[in-house]
């Protein structure tokens, strides 16, 4: 390795931090060395499947590594898979994904473009769409591409193997997905492609297909999958264990504060630029009682908010959290929930209460119902009428678990009623972090 310059080795060491695997390490060193010698930046590609509208902290693990390449002067391509999104990545799936419309994909892709610049440098980020070349392929060219890889190799994928053993169907278009992703690397002439550890098979297919098209095979870098708030499953919107980068500052702060101490160190490793040696020192100091893990968690929460909303928002979120959870106070600003008499009638009777004339019989029914509902409202009805919970069953579960409070009093009675004869305004607390100002209108 003596043929590599000192600067090339320094870049390599900086880029290696946090990676699970680099295939091949020496290839990456060669490319960095050549890039410095020829003053030509490497082209780094990461594909994003626009099947959901928002990015979460799990996505930022790889976005941060992209930024590391940018810091060193290399070009990064944020590739939106608007064409492959029509297929759906079969990775980890036990069944084919439902097809998305072009409109859904375009809408989600637009939100991605707005979010990635919270981390990446806008002036040096290339945003591209793989429909630009995949959509232009003729039937002949698709068949020509498919001829460059065998079915046996494609079926080596772990998820395909499991589905075959379980007798579950695999559609032909799913088998094409790795080939389409691989052709992205050919079209862009990538030097490096990155992805999560679950993407390793697809990334390696890219190396093979580049060889078939006479290109130097890309270096593959895999990065760890970030655990969600539960500390067990991969962070995912579908599992509701995620922290969205577009969430309000106080939500991000509160969610980070809810994670375990063990997970906190993992987040420091994957979501910050703190060196491993410093994080290891914090672990040791916390174990020996020289530092309070809660203080470390507060700093981590500030870092996360600062990344997406700025320093002022991070400090404000920290103060708000301290005031609410340490001093048991309520936030200064709460979303209002205004409930009209008509809504109370509707939840009780399912009568449509608008667009009736004064002489209409149903108008008389409404007057009678209005008198019948009286001056109380059940907590279940309140949660249902504003869709705070997805269902009445979920509302009941939340109450049983002690997740609902009214004016600071925890509610554990499923038949609890708000007394509107004494007051028309209440503070509703859901879980640990959500507050609403509920106002009943006459």
ROBATI-722154 format. One line per 10 residues: their letters; for each residue x, y, z of C-alpha. Coordinates in pm, whole numbers, plus 32768, in hexadecimal, padded with zeros to 4 digits. Example, Ala and Ser with C-alpha at 12.3 -4.5 7.8 and 13.67 -1.06 7.14 Angstrom:
residues 2
as> 84CE 7E3E 830C | 8557 7F96 82CA
***
This chain:
residues 442
xxxxxxxxxx> 8000 8000 8000 | 8130 80E3 7FEB | 80BE 815E 7E95 | 7F9F 8221 7F34 | 7FD7 838A 7F9C | 7FB1 83FB 8102 | 7E80 84CB 80A5 | 7DDC 839F 8000 | 7E0A 82D0 813C | 7D80 83ED 820F
xxxxxxxxxx> 7C4A 8403 8133 | 7C1E 828B 8143 | 7C36 8285 82C1 | 7B3A 83A2 82DA | 7A44 82F8 81F1 | 7A66 81A2 8292 | 79D6 8215 83E1 | 7885 8175 8421 | 788B 8093 82EF | 7835 7F22 8313
xxxxxxxxxx> 78EB 7EAD 81DB | 79AF 7F3E 80B6 | 79CC 7E62 7F7E | 7AEB 7E80 7F34 | 7BB2 7F60 8021 | 7CE4 7F6A 7F43 | 7C09 7FCA 7E19 | 7B84 80F5 7EDA | 7CE4 815F 7F38 | 7D50 8146 7DCB
xxxxxxxxxx> 7C2E 8219 7D58 | 7C68 8322 7E61 | 7DD8 832D 7E09 | 7D88 834D 7C96 | 7C82 8458 7CDF | 7D81 852B 7D98 | 7E89 84F7 7C8D | 7DA5 854C 7B68 | 7CE0 8656 7C29 | 7B9F 85A7 7BC4
xxxxxxxxxx> 7A9A 8566 7CD5 | 7A06 840E 7D07 | 7897 83DA 7CB7 | 77D6 834C 7DDD | 7678 82C5 7DAB | 7567 8278 7EA7 | 740C 8215 7E35 | 72D1 8271 7EF4 | 7187 81C3 7EB3 | 7074 82CC 7ECE
xxxxxxxxxx> 6F6C 81E6 7F62 | 6F2F 82C5 8093 | 6F20 8441 80A4 | 700E 8482 81C5 | 7173 8431 8223 | 71CD 83C4 8382 | 730E 83A5 844D | 734D 824C 83BC | 7379 82ED 8266 | 746C 83ED 82F0
xxxxxxxxxx> 7571 82E2 8343 | 75BE 82C9 81D1 | 757D 843B 818E | 7690 8490 8287 | 7781 83A8 81D6 | 7726 8453 808F | 777A 859F 8133 | 78CB 8512 81A0 | 791A 84D3 8031 | 78A5 8635 7FE1
xxxxxxxxxx> 7988 86C1 80F1 | 7AAB 8623 8038 | 7A47 86BC 7EEB | 799C 8593 7E48 | 7853 8599 7D86 | 7725 84F1 7E22 | 75F0 848A 7D60 | 74AC 847D 7E24 | 73F6 8393 7D39 | 727D 8389 7D56
xxxxxxxxxx> 71FD 823C 7CD6 | 70C3 82BD 7C32 | 70D2 81A6 7B2F | 713C 808A 7C15 | 703C 810B 7D10 | 6F32 808F 7C20 | 6FBE 7F31 7C5C | 7005 7F55 7DCF | 7142 7ED5 7E75 | 70FD 7D69 7EDD
xxxxxxxxxx> 720F 7D75 7FE8 | 718B 7CDF 812A | 702F 7CB2 8099 | 6F5E 7B77 80C2 | 6E78 7BE8 7FA9 | 6E80 7CD2 7E80 | 6E49 7E40 7ED4 | 6D04 7EDE 7E62 | 6D3F 7FAD 7D2B | 6D61 8125 7D5C
xxxxxxxxxx> 6CDF 8225 7C67 | 6DC7 8316 7BB4 | 6D15 8432 7C69 | 6D5F 839C 7DC1 | 6ECB 8365 7D68 | 6EF1 84C5 7CDD | 6E54 855B 7E15 | 6F36 8496 7EFE | 7068 84E3 7E2B | 7022 8656 7E4A
xxxxxxxxxx> 701E 8642 7FC7 | 716A 8585 7FBD | 7207 86A3 7EFB | 7195 8797 8006 | 721B 86C6 8127 | 7372 864A 80BA | 740F 87A4 80C4 | 73EA 87A4 823C | 7527 86D0 822A | 75B9 86D8 80CA
xxxxxxxxxx> 7656 8807 8026 | 7560 888C 7F21 | 766D 8922 7E46 | 7729 87D8 7E1B | 760C 86DC 7E24 | 7595 8642 7CE0 | 7426 85DD 7CEF | 73C5 84F0 7BD9 | 72A4 8409 7B7F | 72DE 82AF 7AF2
xxxxxxxxxx> 71B1 82CD 7A0C | 7296 83A8 793A | 734B 8274 78B2 | 7277 814A 7921 | 7140 81E3 7886 | 71FA 8208 773F | 7265 809A 7725 | 71C6 7FDF 7605 | 713B 7E80 762C | 726E 7E01 7573
xxxxxxxxxx> 7355 7EB3 766A | 729B 7E2A 7799 | 72BD 7CC8 770F | 742D 7D0B 76C6 | 745C 7D7C 7831 | 73A1 7C4C 78B9 | 7481 7B67 77EC | 75B2 7BDB 78B0 | 7546 7B33 79F5 | 74BF 79DC 7A4C
xxxxxxxxxx> 737E 7987 7B03 | 7443 78A4 7BEA | 751C 79C7 7C5C | 73ED 7AA6 7C96 | 733E 7998 7D5F | 7469 798A 7E4A | 73D3 7ABC 7EF2 | 7374 7A5C 8055 | 7214 7AE9 8041 | 71CE 7A39 7EF5
xxxxxxxxxx> 7253 78F1 7F84 | 716F 790C 80B3 | 7040 7954 7FDD | 7087 782C 7EFA | 70AB 7742 8024 | 6F66 77C8 80B6 | 6EB3 7798 7F6C | 6E74 790D 7F48 | 6E65 79A2 7DEA | 6F79 7A77 7D51
xxxxxxxxxx> 6F15 7B50 7C2D | 6FF9 7B7A 7AFF | 7007 7CF4 7B2E | 7098 7CC4 7C8E | 71B5 7BF6 7BFD | 71FE 7D15 7B10 | 7228 7E0F 7C2D | 7399 7DC3 7C7E | 73ED 7DD7 7B0B | 7343 7F29 7AE7
xxxxxxxxxx> 73F8 7FAE 7C1A | 753D 7F26 7B8C | 7501 7FD4 7A40 | 74EA 811D 7B00 | 765B 80F0 7B51 | 76A9 80B3 79E1 | 75E9 81E8 7972 | 7695 82C5 7A74 | 77ED 821C 7A55 | 7800 820A 7BD1
xxxxxxxxxx> 7943 81E6 7C91 | 7897 8193 7DDA | 7739 8123 7E38 | 76C2 811F 7FA1 | 759C 807F 8050 | 752A 7FD4 818D | 75A0 7E77 81E1 | 7453 7DF4 815D | 74B0 7E7E 8004 | 75F6 7DBD 7FDF
xxxxxxxxxx> 7574 7CCB 7ED9 | 74EC 7DE3 7DFB | 762F 7EA9 7E1B | 7703 7D7E 7DB7 | 762A 7D42 7C84 | 768A 7EA3 7C21 | 77FA 7E3F 7C1E | 77B0 7D13 7B3F | 76DA 7DD7 7A48 | 77DD 7EED 7A2B
xxxxxxxxxx> 78DE 7DE5 79CA | 77ED 7D5F 78C3 | 77D9 7EBC 782E | 7954 7EE4 782A | 7968 7FCE 7958 | 7A46 7FBA 7A88 | 796C 7F20 7B9B | 78F9 8011 7CA7 | 796E 8000 7E0E | 7854 7F8D 7EF2
xxxxxxxxxx> 782D 8024 804C | 7728 7F9D 813D | 76B8 805B 8270 | 7601 7FDF 83A6 | 7488 7FED 83C8 | 741B 80D6 84DD | 733F 8041 85EB | 71FB 80F8 8632 | 7181 8185 877C | 7139 8026 87FC
xxxxxxxxxx> 72AA 7FCE 87D8 | 7252 7E87 8728 | 71BA 7EB1 85CF | 724A 7F7D 84B1 | 71CA 80E3 84BA | 7093 80E8 83E3 | 6F5D 81BC 83B5 | 6E89 8082 8396 | 6EFE 8011 84EF | 6EC6 816E 8580
xxxxxxxxxx> 701D 8163 8626 | 70B3 827F 855E | 7124 83E8 8586 | 70CF 84AF 844F | 71C2 85C1 83EE | 709D 86A4 8399 | 6FF4 8675 84EA | 6FDD 87A7 85CD | 7113 87EE 869B | 706B 8798 87E6
xxxxxxxxxx> 6FF3 8649 8759 | 7151 85EA 86E7 | 71E1 8655 8837 | 70DC 8596 88FE | 7100 8458 8832 | 727B 8457 8859 | 7250 8482 89D0 | 716D 834F 89D5 | 7274 8259 8955 | 733D 8171 8A35
xxxxxxxxxx> 749E 81C5 8AA5 | 7528 80A3 89D7 | 747C 8123 889E | 74F6 8285 88E8 | 7660 821C 88B2 | 75FF 816E 876F | 755C 82B0 86F4 | 7695 8374 8751 | 7761 8282 867F | 7682 8287 854B
xxxxxxxxxx> 75E3 83E0 8551 | 76FD 84C5 85BF | 7868 8503 8566 | 78DF 84C1 86C8 | 7A10 83D8 86BE | 79E3 8276 8742 | 7AF2 82B0 8845 | 7A2F 83CE 88E3 | 78EA 8305 88E7 | 79A1 81E0 8988
xxxxxxxxxx> 7A25 82D2 8A90 | 78C3 834A 8ADC | 784E 81E4 8B07 | 7965 81A1 8C00 | 7926 82E5 8CC0 | 77AF 829C 8CD4 | 77EB 8138 8D4E | 78D1 81BC 8E5F | 77E2 82D1 8EC7 | 78B3 83F8 8E51
xxxxxxxxxx> 77AE 846A 8D56 | 7632 845A 8D4B | 75B5 83A9 8C0F | 748A 8495 8C0D | 7575 85BB 8BD0 | 760B 8504 8AA7 | 74AE 84C0 8A23 | 7452 8630 8A3D | 7585 868B 8970 | 752D 8581 886E
xxxxxxxxxx> 73C9 8606 8855 | 7450 8766 8823 | 7538 86EB 8710 | 741A 8641 8659 | 733A 8774 8669 | 745C 885B 860B | 749E 8790 84D1 | 733D 87C3 844F | 72BB 8903 84F2 | 73EA 89C9 8568
xxxxxxxxxx> 7489 8A29 86B3 | 7373 8B0E 8732 | 726D 8A01 86FD | 7349 8900 87AF | 7373 89DC 88E2 | 71FF 8A31 88E7 | 71A1 88C1 88D0 | 728C 886F 89F0 | 71F4 897F 8ACA | 7095 890E 8A74
xxxxxxxxxx> 70E5 87A4 8AC5 | 7184 8804 8C0F | 705D 88DC 8C70 | 6F58 87D5 8C1A | 6FFD 8699 8C97 | 70D2 870E 8DB7 | 6FEC 881B 8E3F | 6EA8 8773 8DCC | 6E30 88A5 8D0F | 6D76 88C0 8BC5
xxxxxxxxxx> 6E02 895B 8A85 | 6DC1 8AC8 8A37 | 6D35 8A75 88E0 | 6C47 8953 88A7 | 6B7E 88F3 8772 | 6A12 8958 87AB | 68F9 885D 878F | 67B4 8919 8760 | 6678 8848 8786 | 652A 88D2 8714
xxxxxxxxxx> 63D6 886E 8794 | 638A 87DE 863C | 64B7 86F6 865A | 643E 8680 87AD | 62EB 8636 8715 | 638A 857B 85F5 | 645C 8499 86CF | 632C 843F 879C | 622E 8411 8687 | 62E0 8407 8537
xxxxxxxxxx> 61E4 8510 84C1 | 6261 85F7 83AE | 6239 874D 844A | 6288 8843 8333 | 61CA 88C9 8205 | 606F 889B 82A1 | 5F6C 89AC 828A | 5EBC 8A37 83BF | 5D76 8992 835D | 5E0D 883F 8321
xxxxxxxxxx> 5D9D 8722 8403 | 5F06 86BD 8442 | 5F44 881C 84C8 | 5E4F 87CD 85DB | 5EFD 8680 8616 | 6044 873B 8644 | 5FAC 881C 874C | 5F2F 86ED 880A | 607F 863E 87ED | 6135 877B 8855
xxxxxxxxxx> 606D 877B 8997 | 60A3 8606 89C2 | 6220 8618 89B8 | 621C 86ED 8AF3 | 6351 8783 8B91 | 6443 865D 8B8B | 6516 85AD 8A88 | 65B8 8458 8AA5 | 6731 8450 8A7E | 670D 8337 897E
xxxxxxxxxx> 662F 8417 88A8 | 6729 8534 88BE | 6845 8458 8842 | 6767 83CB 8731 | 66D0 850F 86AE | 6824 85AD 866A | 68C6 8467 85F6 | 69D5 8487 86FD | 69D4 830D 8701 | 699F 823E 85C5
xxxxxxxxxx> 687B 8182 8664 | 67A8 8171 879E | 6854 802A 87F6 | 69A8 80D7 87E7 | 691F 81F4 88BF | 68B0 80F9 89C5 | 6A04 8050 89C0 | 6AB1 819E 89F3 | 69D2 81F2 8B1D | 6A0A 809C 8BBD
xxxxxxxxxx> 6B82 80CF 8B9D | 6B71 8222 8C4A | 6BC8 82E4 8B0F | 6AB7 83EE 8B30 | 6AAE 8516 8C20 | 69B8 8634 8C46 | 6A34 876E 8CF8 | 6B53 86A7 8D8B | 6A78 858B 8E0D | 6AB6 8434 8D7B
xxxxxxxxxx> 6978 8395 8CF7 | 694F 821E 8D24 | 67D1 8209 8D1D | 674A 81B0 8BC6 | 6602 825D 8C1F | 66A4 83A2 8C96 | 65DC 84D5 8C32 | 6645 8640 8C0F | 6560 8725 8CD5 | 6510 884B 8BEF
xxxxxxxxxx> 642E 88F4 8CEC | 655F 8971 8DAE | 6655 89C0 8C95 | 6673 89AE 8B1B | 67EE 8998 8AFA | 68D2 8875 8B57 | 6A3C 880D 8B2B | 6A4D 86B4 8A89 | 6B94 85F2 8A9D | 6BD3 84C0 89C3
xxxxxxxxxx> 6CF8 83E5 8A25 | 6E2A 849D 8A9F | 6E50 85B5 89A2 | 6D0B 8616 88F7 | 6C38 872F 8988 | 6AF6 87C7 8902 | 6A22 88EB 8978 | 68BC 886B 8959 | 67B3 8979 8938 | 663B 892D 892F
xx> 6569 8A25 886F | 6402 8A7B 88C6
***
